[in-house]
């Protein structure tokens, strides 16, 4: 009669954790991707939006 105890099939976990990696296999942190600088079109669109908002505020203030 075969013993089908699943605890005996799986290896026991090492309480001290996984073995250390060799010096050549160190994990390096992943740096976030460089954010592309705004293009000229985006800068002009942003400037236009700012001008429209400021103009609307000025017109509302002088009424």
KOLBA-551277 format. One line per field, with one value per atom (N, C-alpha, C): residue number from 1; x, y, z. Coordinates in pm, whole numbers, plus 50000, padded with zeros to 5 digits. Example, Ala and Ser with C-alpha at 12.3 -4.5 7.8 and 13.67 -1.06 7.14 Angstrom:
num = 1/1/1/2/2/2
c1 = 51319/51230/51320/51285/51367/51290
c2 = 49431/49550/49670/49775/49894/50003
c3 = 50780/50780/50780/50708/50714/50787
This chain:
num = 1/1/1/2/2/2/3/3/3/4/4/4/5/5/5/6/6/6/7/7/7/8/8/8/9/9/9/10/10/10/11/11/11/12/12/12/13/13/13/14/14/14/15/15/15/16/16/16/17/17/17/18/18/18/19/19/19/20/20/20/21/21/21/22/22/22/23/23/23/24/24/24/25/25/25/26/26/26/27/27/27/28/28/28/29/29/29/30/30/30/31/31/31/32/32/32/33/33/33/34/34/34/35/35/35/36/36/36/37/37/37/38/38/38/39/39/39/40/40/40/41/41/41/42/42/42/43/43/43/44/44/44/45/45/45/46/46/46/47/47/47/48/48/48/49/49/49/50/50/50/51/51/51/52/52/52/53/53/53/54/54/54/55/55/55/56/56/56/57/57/57/58/58/58/59/59/59/60/60/60/61/61/61/62/62/62/63/63/63
c1 = 50084/50000/50089/50064/50146/50097/50190/50156/50145/50028/50005/50000/50092/50095/50161/50089/50148/50261/50266/50375/50509/50508/50634/50683/50592/50631/50697/50641/50695/50812/50918/51031/50993/51053/51028/51093/51027/51085/51199/51302/51416/51379/51381/51340/51433/51555/51648/51630/51542/51516/51594/51582/51652/51802/51881/52026/52064/52174/52220/52266/52250/52295/52445/52513/52654/52669/52789/52812/52776/52795/52768/52619/52533/52390/52309/52364/52291/52175/52069/51951/51966/51949/51960/51820/51799/51666/51631/51504/51458/51422/51483/51458/51333/51255/51137/51180/51099/51136/51145/51233/51246/51118/51068/50949/50995/50938/50979/50942/51031/51002/50887/50810/50696/50742/50667/50700/50660/50701/50669/50518/50451/50306/50236/50282/50222/50249/50369/50401/50311/50293/50208/50062/50015/49878/49860/49958/49952/49952/50036/50039/49905/49844/49715/49607/49605/49507/49525/49649/49675/49629/49656/49613/49461/49391/49244/49189/49245/49197/49222/49340/49371/49282/49259/49171/49028/48979/48845/48835/48937/48936/48939/49020/49028/48897/48834/48704/48600/48599/48505/48530/48656/48689/48650/48658/48631/48484/48401/48258/48189
c2 = 49883/50000/50124/50213/50333/50443/50516/50627/50755/50816/50935/51062/51078/51197/51311/51422/51528/51602/51601/51671/51604/51476/51405/51425/51457/51475/51611/51714/51849/51868/51935/51961/52065/52057/52152/52286/52395/52527/52551/52616/52652/52775/52770/52885/53005/52984/53096/53168/53122/53188/53126/53185/53131/53156/53076/53097/53231/53286/53413/53396/53501/53498/53525/53469/53503/53651/53706/53848/53893/53809/53847/53854/53800/53795/53890/54002/54096/54157/54185/54244/54395/54457/54602/54662/54775/54836/54886/54878/54926/55074/55155/55298/55330/55429/55466/55520/55502/55551/55703/55753/55899/55955/56061/56126/56223/56207/56291/56436/56525/56667/56708/56808/56849/56899/56864/56908/57054/57113/57253/57270/57173/57183/57184/57100/57096/57225/57280/57407/57519/57526/57630/57611/57489/57463/57500/57470/57507/57658/57727/57874/57932/57875/57924/57905/57790/57764/57863/57888/57983/58123/58165/58297/58308/58204/58207/58214/58137/58137/58273/58327/58458/58565/58562/58660/58648/58528/58508/58562/58541/58593/58747/58804/58951/59011/58952/59003/58992/58881/58865/58963/58997/59090/59234/59273/59413/59437/59336/59356/59416
c3 = 50000/50000/50000/49903/49888/49981/50034/50122/50038/50029/49946/50030/50118/50202/50123/50090/50008/50077/50210/50278/50253/50233/50209/50067/49974/49835/49816/49880/49866/49961/49913/50003/50110/50223/50331/50297/50339/50316/50414/50364/50447/50530/50661/50741/50726/50681/50667/50533/50446/50319/50205/50085/49969/49980/49910/49916/49852/49896/49841/49697/49618/49479/49473/49374/49356/49321/49338/49315/49174/49074/48937/48903/48987/48958/49046/49083/49168/49090/49159/49096/49099/48984/48973/48969/49038/49036/48897/48864/48733/48747/48664/48668/48587/48629/48551/48414/48313/48180/48179/48094/48080/48018/48080/48026/47919/47801/47689/47718/47678/47698/47606/47648/47565/47428/47328/47193/47176/47068/47040/47028/46968/46952/47089/47179/47313/47388/47373/47439/47388/47257/47199/47243/47247/47290/47438/47521/47661/47677/47601/47608/47563/47459/47411/47517/47582/47687/47802/47841/47950/47911/47788/47743/47744/47699/47696/47838/47930/48068/48133/48116/48175/48115/47985/47920/47974/47992/48045/48188/48267/48404/48404/48317/48309/48263/48162/48114/48226/48298/48409/48523/48546/48655/48620/48494/48455/48426/48425/48399/48515
